[in-house]
Amino acid sequence: MNRWIKGIGTALAALLVAATAPAIAQDGVTPTTIVIGQSAAFTGPAAQLGIQMRDGARLWIDYVNAQGGVNGRRIELKSRDDKYESALAAENTKKLIEEDRVFALFAYVGTPTSAAALPIFSAARVPFVGPFTGAELLRTPFNRYIFNVRASYYDETDRIVDHLTRTGVKNIAVFHQNDSYGQAGLEGVKRAMTKRGLTISALGTNERNSTDVAAAVKAIGAVKPEAIVMITAYSSAAEFIRQMKKLPDPTLFFNVSFVGSKALAEALGKDGHGVMISQVVPFPWSPMTPLVKEYLGFAKAAKVDVNFSSLEGYISAKVLVEGLRRTGKEPTRERFIAALESISALDFGGFQVSFSPTNHNGSQFVDLSMIGRDGSFVR
């Protein structure tokens, strides 16, 4: 009898524990933490892009954690280095999901690396938030696990071509990276030119993580372009610009935001003056914008370098945190997706983000900037 009563007591205790436990055990979530995963370049020729993006994101994440976290949980950002290589990004994504068991993926850097991760996180149904790329492959077809915070490369290249054609420039060449990132930007330029009844005058390419641009300089230099739209990373862009400037015919240089503006300016030195770059975030040295004023305060306190890429990381982190806050005290990935989709025309202080169940592209903001004589930036 005593054994029977003891057995009943044990069973009741087990039922009580089950009743009081969360209904769904979700990867990456503990009573005190929520783990977010990132794969980006932290070494190699594109390292500054990953470092700046992560530094900016940490400014807001560290502040939120210092205030007690989100709904009582501290955010842990688990970052892995992919050196801006697709194979490493795919490997990192599998490890983040299967070994680190992260709740969501965040702030990946690059088109080819994000493309390599795409089938992995989609199959695992893991949200993918705020990638540092404007590639169309993350936008079309619609994928319910991807949330883009920034404008697309189509938006950026259309803004560049519009600016050039309005000033009478029609002889426009393209220098692009020979991968999915370069192809995404090239397609954007083609669309923008076709819309205005124009065609690209010459093409030149370089391989990812390479600064061998001699063939591209020869091909593009032959048509004496009035302007060149560049879709590549800062190291190859700097080498290309330096070599093109040795030719007798002057030309205008335009880059899309992924180039890494501050890194490009530093790599070019005195050769950077006049180089234009499209931007998908507000001007990061303008305290008149409330969001930027807040960012500058945190950056100064943490001694983090101020630049466009770290501001993008900061904004993406604010979107991530807002989604987590709206998810509630028992977060699941499905609730997180629904929470992000509930963000509509939310103004973060000069940068507005909107999602919906059928549109996960948060912004179309594009501005133009130029490298000044001293390496600083002007609008």
N, C-alpha and C positions, 0 to 999 in steps of 0.2 A: 504493500500500500504506500509506504513512504517513498519508494522508488517511483511509483506511478505519479504521486503528487509532485515529486521533484521534477519529473519529466514534463508535467504540465506547466510547472513554473518556468522551466527553461524555454519551452515553446512560446509561452506568453511574453517572456522577456525578449525573445527574438522578434516576435511580431511588433512589440513596442518600438524596438530599434528601427525596424523597417518602416514603421509608420511615421517616425519622426525624421528619417533621413530624407534628403532631397529626392524628388520623384525621378530625376534623370541625373546620372553621374556623367558629367561632361569633361572631356579632356581639357587640361589646362586650368581647371578651376579647383581651388581649395578653399577652405573657410576664410583664409587670409590673403590669398594671392590669385591673380589671373595672369597666365603666361602668354605672351604674344611673340611670334617668331618673325625674324627678318633674315633674308639673304641679300647681300649686296657686296660691292667691291670695297674692300678695306686695305688691300695691297694691289700693286700693279699700276699700269698706266692710267686707270680710271679711278684710282683709290679716293681722290678728293671728293668725288661725287657721293660715294657711300658714307664717308666720314662726315661730310657736311650735312647730309640728310639725317643721319643718326644723331648728330650733335643737336640739331634743331629740334628733332622729336623729343629728345631727352629733356630739353628745357621745360616743356610742358608736362611730360610724364613725371619728372622729378618733383615739380611743384605740386601736382595732384597727389603724389604719394606722400609728400610732406604734410598735406592737409588731411591725411587719413585714407587716401585712395579713393576708389569708386565703389560706392555702396559697401564700404568697409573692407574692400580688397585692394592691396597694392598691386600695381602693374609691374610685371617683370618682363623686360624686353630681352629676348634671347637672339643675339645676332651671330650669323655665320658668314664667313668670307667666301665669296664665289669668284673673286678676281675678275669679274665681268666676263665670265666664261659660262656658256650654256650648260655644259655637262656638270660642272660644279654646282650650278644653281639647281639643277634637277636633283642631284645627290643631296644637297642641303635641304631641299624641300621635303624629300622623303624622310630625312633624319628629324627635321623639325616636327613633322606630323607623327611619325611612328616611334621615334625615340624620345624626343623632348615633349611630345604630346601637347603641343601648343593649342590654345583656344582658337586663335586666328593668325593669319599672316599679314604683314604690314610693311610698308615702305621698301619694297623691293626696288632695285635700281637698274633700269635698262629694259629695252625691248626683247633682245634675244634671251636674256635670263628669265624674264617674266613669261615669255613664250614657252620656254622649257618647263617652267613650273605649272603652266596652265592645265594640262591634262591631269597632273598629279593632284592638285588641290581641288579640281572639279570633281574627280572621281571620289575623293575623300570627303567632299562636301564641306570644305573648310573655307570660311570667308577670307577674301584677299583685298585688303584695304589700302588705298593711297599709294599705288605704285608710281615711281618716278619715271614715267614714260607716257607719251601721248599717242601711242600706237593704236591703230584702228582694230587690230586683232583682239584687243582687250575690251572693245566696245561693240563690235559687230562680228558675229551675231551676239545678241544679248545673252549674258551669263549672270545668273542670279547671285553668284558668289563673288563677283568682282564689283568693287566700288571705286570708281575713279574720282579723285578730288580735283585734279587739274584739268585744264583745257586739252584738246587733242592736237596732234601735229597738223591735222587738216585745218584747225582753227588758226594755229600759229603761221603756217605757210600761206594761208589765204591773207592774213594780216600783212605779212611781208610783201607778197606780190601786189596787193592793193596799194601799199605805200609806194612801191617802186613805180607802178604804172601811172599812179596819180601825178608823179613827178616827171613823167615822160620816158622812163626807162623801159625798153622793150627787149634788148639783147641780154637775156638772163641765162646763165649757165648754172649747173648744179654739181656740187662735189659731195658725194655721199659714201657712207660706210657700206661695205658690201655684205650686208646682212639684213635681218628683218627690220631693224631700226632705220637703216638707210633707205630701204625700200618703202617703208611707211612714210618717211618724209618726202621722198621722191614722188610718190603717188599724190601726196598733198600738193606739191608744186605743180605737177601735171594738171590736176583738177583746177587749181587756181588760174593757171595760164589758159587752159581751154575755155574756162568761163569768160575770159577776156579776149578770146580770139587769137591767142598767141601760142607759140611752141618753144620748148627749151632749146637753146642754141648749141649746147654742148654738155656732155656728161663726163665726169671723172670719178674714179672710185679708189678707196683704200680698204685694206683688210682690218678687221677689228683688232685692237691692241697693237697696231703697227703704225709707224710714222713714215713708211715708204710711199711718198706721194709724187715721185718724179713723173710717172706716166700720166697721172691726173693733171699735173701742171702743164705738161706738153699738150695734152688733148684740149684742155680748156683755154690755155693761153693762145692757141692757134686761132680762135674765133674772136679774140680781143673783146671779151664781154664787158658790158657796162656794169653788171652786177653779178655776183655769185652767191647763190643760196647754198649753205653748207649744212649737212646732216651727218655729224660725226662727233667724236669726243674731243676734249680740249687739247690733248697732246698732238694728235694728227691735224687738227684744225690749225694749231699754232705753226706747225711745220709747213703746211700748205700755204698759209698766208705769207709767211716769211719768204718762201720761194716765189710766190706770185708777185710779191712786191719788188723783186729783182728785175722783172720784165718792164719794158719801157712804157707800156700802156696802163694808165691808172684804172682801177676798178673798185667797186663797192663790195664789201664783204658783209653778208648777213648770216647769222647762225640761229638755230632754234634753241630753246631753253636748255635742253639736255646737255649741251656742250659743256656746261659748268662755267658760268660767267667769270667768277672770281679766279678760278684756276686758269682760265684762258688768258685773262688780263695779266696774271703773274707770269705765265709762260711766254707771252708775247713781249712784255716789257715795252720799250719805246715803239715797237712795231704795232702796238695795239690801238693806237689813236685812230678813232673813226670807225672801228669795227662795230657793227650793230648786232644786237641779240634780242630776239623776241622773248618775252617773259610771261609766265603764267601766274605770278603772284605780284602783289603791290611792291613798289619801290622800297627796299628794306632799310633805307637811310632817311625815311620821311616820317618823323614823329607826329606829324599832323594827322596821320592815319591811326586811329585808336589801336587797332590790332598791331601795327608796327611799333607803336610806342611801348606797348606791353612787351612785345618780343625783344626790343632793344634793352629794356630794363633787365629782363632775365639773362640776355646774352652778356651784358656788362657784368652782372653779378657772378656769372659762371665762367667768365673769361672765354666765351665762345666767339669765334670769328663770325662777323656779320656778313651775310651774303644771300643771294637769291635762293640757293639750294637749301641752306639751313632754315630759312624762313618757310620754304615749302614743307620741310620736315615738321616744323612747328605747327603749321596749319593742319597738316595731315593728322598730327597727334591730337589736335583739338577736336577734329571730326571723329577720330577713333574713340576718344574719351566721351564725347557726347553720345555716341552710339552705345557705349558700355553703360553710361548713366541711365539711359532710357530703357536698357534691357532689364533692369531691376535686380533684386537681391539674389535671385536664383537664375543665373545666366546660362542659357544654352545657345548654341550657334544659330538655331532657327529664330529664337527670340531676338538675338543680336541683329540678324538680317532684317527682321521686321522693324526693329528700332531704328536702324539706319534709314530704312525706307520711309520712316515717319518724319525725317528731317526735310522741311519744306521752306525754302526762301529764308534760311537761317543766316542772319548777318553776324559774322564774328568780329565786326568792327572795321569794316572796309573790305571784306571779302565774303561774298554770299555763296552758300551751298544749298543745293536742292537735290533730293533723290525722290524716287517713287517706286512702286512695285514693278513698273515697266521701264524705268530710266535710272540707271546707276551712274550717270555722268554728272558730277556735282557742279561743274563750273565751265564757263566758256570765256573766262577773263583772259585777255591777251593785251600786253603793252609792249612798247619798244624802248630799248635802252641803247646807250652808246658808250664805248670806252673812251674816257677823256685822255688828255695829254699826260697826266700824272698817274694813269692806271686806275683812277677812280671812275665811277659811273655817273652818267647824266641821262635824264629822261628825254 
